Amino acid sequence: MSTQKINPRFAVLLLLMIIVAAMRIPNAAQLTPWANFTPIGAMGLFGGTYFTSKWKAVAFPLLTLLVSDLIINLFVFKGQYGAMYSGWYIIYGIFALIVFYGKWIIQKVSVKNVVLASVAAALSHWLIADFTVWIGGGTDLRTMMPLTKNWAGLVQCYTQGFPFMKNFLMGTLTYSGILFGGFELAKQRFTVLKLQIA
């Protein structure tokens, strides 16, 4: 009876994403000074770029995000927001879009393509997530009243979300450097990782 061998490329890709996902915990626990300085954008781009199977490209980054979310919500926040936070499905939809940016924009790994995809990821996260905050009756941080349902309220929502977008972009660029740089260097040393079967 034959035993199925573990694909080294797949194992390394998944391990890198798990390690980086664990780095979300210090940020969630507010042990770092930058709110929203998160690796989730980089995780999505990395998975979309290197997993050649489309279902794996979406499923494994989403699964990694789900597991890290459950750990953060149940152990860091001790369940005060429930197993999952409000509006989690919006964030997961944005994350799936970011995975596809990895497929579409980073067809060839280069600094330029990774930076371009990171900017697209950060802008998409900011524009879509903050729009849903505005639609859902988010708070105007100047007055602590609900945001007005007009152009001024939408602009205010995007304005107060802009610093978080910058941190998301910096997190995506930083962690993309770790993930993409680390894997490309590993590929140069270990030829088995160059196989396009992941």
Summary of the structure (lengths in Angstrom):
residues: 198
radius of gyration: 18.1
end to end distance: 24.1
largest distance: 69.3
contacts: 610
relative contact order: 0.17
helix: 70%
strand: 2%
